[in-house]
């Protein structure tokens, strides 16, 4: 015979008993409150993460920038539907300076054609074709180099680290590593320009098939390392909570 | 033999060879321009970005100029 129930029915005004019964009946709604608070905690954590990313990386707007934080337009073929790009980095723009200078010099070379006497033996139409060919070749040289830079992209997403590279317009190189499989991240800044403009290589050691991924000549290597470490820790925490 | 080596013959022979060389080069350049178009479009598919359309337009312009180059060399 349950005594508390009896007493409650006999003397319902008794404070102690009525409180205990009330507590017993209130237990299930408390659990509901817990789930609500769990959901409430998750939502700000995503916002916190984005704020943290902006805090680490700063904001960049220009699409030609070598350091794009959360680019909205940029996407890649192997990207999952819900995968978000946190950082897209290209080699620092200053690395293009050598081919830009050479292209400018090449652009002015036809102006000196008149000083080459051996070209005088050709009729004007031949000289025009030669100039046209030269300008096209110069354009192609610059365009090819620009494409190699523009499509040489390093991405840090919420799931993995991706390196997409095109060599000589004909070879595509794609390497990726899950954030959870990243073992070690290191960076190296070399040379006068690298030190002044703060760009260098980021080396990522992984436990996946691709042992090593290198981001070459990327701006702010220390920020990239910080971001990767932050995301890796978050991924580990996620994994641990799933296991629990 | 002596007639063959006259100045006019030598000139026409020299310019003929030059023209042939120009045509070969421009045809090779056209092939290269076609490869560039193919490559730019595959790059654009691989990495989608805001300025991909501009780059594709540039590659087609380059093809147009390379066709113009062939026409110019044939017309020499």
Boltz contact constraints between the chains, C-beta under 6 A:
constraints:
  - contact:
      token1: [A, 63]
      token2: [B, 50]
      max_distance: 6.0
  - contact:
      token1: [A, 73]
      token2: [B, 49]
      max_distance: 6.0
  - contact:
      token1: [A, 73]
      token2: [B, 50]
      max_distance: 6.0
  - contact:
      token1: [A, 74]
      token2: [B, 49]
      max_distance: 6.0
  - contact:
      token1: [A, 75]
      token2: [B, 48]
      max_distance: 6.0
  - contact:
      token1: [A, 76]
      token2: [B, 47]
      max_distance: 6.0
  - contact:
      token1: [A, 77]
      token2: [B, 46]
      max_distance: 6.0
  - contact:
      token1: [A, 125]
      token2: [B, 76]
      max_distance: 6.0
  - contact:
      token1: [A, 129]
      token2: [B, 72]
      max_distance: 6.0
  - contact:
      token1: [A, 129]
      token2: [B, 73]
      max_distance: 6.0
  - contact:
      token1: [A, 132]
      token2: [B, 69]
      max_distance: 6.0
  - contact:
      token1: [A, 136]
      token2: [B, 65]
      max_distance: 6.0
  - contact:
      token1: [A, 151]
      token2: [B, 43]
      max_distance: 6.0
  - contact:
      token1: [A, 151]
      token2: [B, 47]
      max_distance: 6.0
  - contact:
      token1: [A, 153]
      token2: [B, 47]
      max_distance: 6.0
  - contact:
      token1: [A, 164]
      token2: [B, 47]
      max_distance: 6.0
  - contact:
      token1: [A, 166]
      token2: [B, 43]
      max_distance: 6.0
  - contact:
      token1: [A, 169]
      token2: [B, 39]
      max_distance: 6.0
